[in-house]
Amino acid sequence: MGELKKRIHAVCAYSKDDDIAIIITTKCAICGGKVEEREVSEEVRIGNDFVIIENVRAGVCVECGERYYPPGIVDRLRDIERSIRDRKTLKKLTLIGSTYRLGYDTHV
Ligand SMILES: [Zn+2]
């Protein structure tokens, strides 16, 4: 799970329907800031390839940016991640950029 798992700190109340995420937690557990429901992008790394999963519904703290995911969405993200680890699935996605390597001390 790597990156994805690390970012999931907490989970909010949710409805059974994945598409209707009801975020009851309105206060951030980290800083106490206001949590609002938003559409965010999640990045998944597979070796040197990155996949950006767009339009993910999450609660986002307006102060520190901490994200809160309803359980249904966490499961869906894990399913997507599992699926895109398959090279065949990866080839079906739209290529939108390239990844480059640059050493910190390299003069460009
Ligand atoms: Zn916060």
Boltz pocket constraint, residues with backbone or C-beta under 6 A from the ligand:
constraints:
  - pocket:
      binder: B
      contacts: [[A, 28], [A, 29], [A, 30], [A, 31], [A, 32], [A, 33], [A, 61], [A, 62], [A, 63], [A, 64], [A, 65], [A, 66]]
      max_distance: 6.0
